[in-house]
């Protein structure tokens, strides 16, 4: 089994290097990859998944659509006069993207940043930890789209010039 594991690890390393070479060879992919990796919690795997699932941010152009596609947004279940059920995630959600977003959110709340402060504040207010973690996933998606749309790396203490004017 150890030989099989080491062989699989070598194959994974080769595939990762191939992916990095493809991204490095395309100027647009390289720029977007660098921008995405500037967001707290986004590493190389989530960066690659977002580039693939959004079609290089050309097929899915809005953060709310990606949040819905990845299963971050819960849906209410009600029909006419029926009793409301607990909001649940869509059965059709992309579970692989959701799991990677979950790992990104877990990573983000371990770092010293505003997502950690948000998480701790909401948990202290009595919110369910998984609900807050889901909100962190949503925030990561929105921040990823913000850096892609503005073509500027993520800034921790960003000041909007329109608000201060």
LINMO-V116153 format. One record per pair of residues at least 4 apart in sequence whose ideal C-beta (glycine too) atoms are under 8 Angstrom apart, sorted by the first residue. I is the first residue (numbers start at 0). GAP is how many residues later the second one is. Records with the same first field share a line. If there is no record, write none. Layout:
# LINMO-V116153
I->GAP ; GAP
This chain:
# LINMO-V116153
0->4
1->4
2->4
3->4
4->4
5->4
6->4
7->4
8->4
9->4
10->4
11->4
12->4
13->4
14->4
15->4 ; 28
16->4
17->4
18->4 ; 29
19->4 ; 24
20->4
21->4 ; 7
22->6 ; 7 ; 10 ; 25 ; 28
23->6
25->4
26->4
27->4 ; 28
28->4 ; 22 ; 27
29->4
30->4 ; 120
31->4 ; 19 ; 24 ; 25 ; 116
32->4 ; 14 ; 15 ; 18
33->4 ; 119
34->112 ; 113 ; 116 ; 117 ; 118 ; 119
35->6 ; 10 ; 11 ; 14 ; 15 ; 108 ; 111 ; 112
36->5 ; 6 ; 7 ; 10
37->4 ; 109 ; 115 ; 116
38->101 ; 104 ; 105 ; 108 ; 115
39->68 ; 71 ; 73 ; 75 ; 100 ; 114
40->5 ; 63 ; 64 ; 66 ; 67 ; 70 ; 74 ; 95 ; 99
41->4 ; 5 ; 8 ; 62 ; 98 ; 102
42->4 ; 61 ; 64
43->4
44->4 ; 55
45->4 ; 54 ; 55 ; 57 ; 58
46->4
47->4
48->4 ; 47 ; 48 ; 51
49->4 ; 7 ; 16 ; 94
50->5 ; 6
52->7 ; 13 ; 16 ; 17 ; 41 ; 44
53->4 ; 5 ; 6 ; 7 ; 12
54->4 ; 5
56->4 ; 88 ; 91
59->5 ; 6 ; 9
60->4
61->4 ; 83
62->4 ; 78 ; 79 ; 81 ; 82 ; 83
63->4 ; 9
64->4
65->4 ; 75 ; 79
66->5 ; 6 ; 70 ; 71 ; 74 ; 75
67->4 ; 5 ; 22
68->24 ; 25 ; 28
69->23 ; 24 ; 27 ; 28 ; 31 ; 67 ; 71
70->18 ; 19 ; 22 ; 23 ; 24 ; 26 ; 27
71->17 ; 26 ; 29 ; 62 ; 65 ; 66 ; 69
72->16 ; 65
73->13 ; 14 ; 15 ; 60
74->12 ; 13 ; 14 ; 15
75->8 ; 9 ; 11
76->7 ; 8 ; 9 ; 10 ; 11
77->4 ; 5 ; 6 ; 7
88->4
92->5
93->4
94->4
95->4
96->4
97->4 ; 39
98->4
99->4
100->4 ; 36 ; 39 ; 40
101->4 ; 31 ; 35
102->4
103->4 ; 33 ; 36
104->4 ; 10 ; 28 ; 29 ; 31 ; 32 ; 35
105->4 ; 27
106->4
107->5 ; 7 ; 8 ; 28 ; 32
108->6 ; 7 ; 10 ; 11 ; 24 ; 27
109->6
110->4 ; 5
111->4
112->4 ; 43
113->4 ; 42
114->4 ; 21 ; 24 ; 25
115->4
116->4
117->4 ; 14 ; 17 ; 18 ; 21
118->4 ; 13 ; 14 ; 17
119->4
120->4
121->5 ; 10 ; 13
122->4 ; 6 ; 9
126->4 ; 5
127->4
128->4
129->4
130->4
131->4
132->4
133->4
134->4
135->4
136->4
137->4
138->4
139->4
140->4
141->4
142->4 ; 11
143->4
144->4
145->4 ; 8
146->4 ; 5 ; 6 ; 7
153->4
158->4 ; 5
159->4
160->4
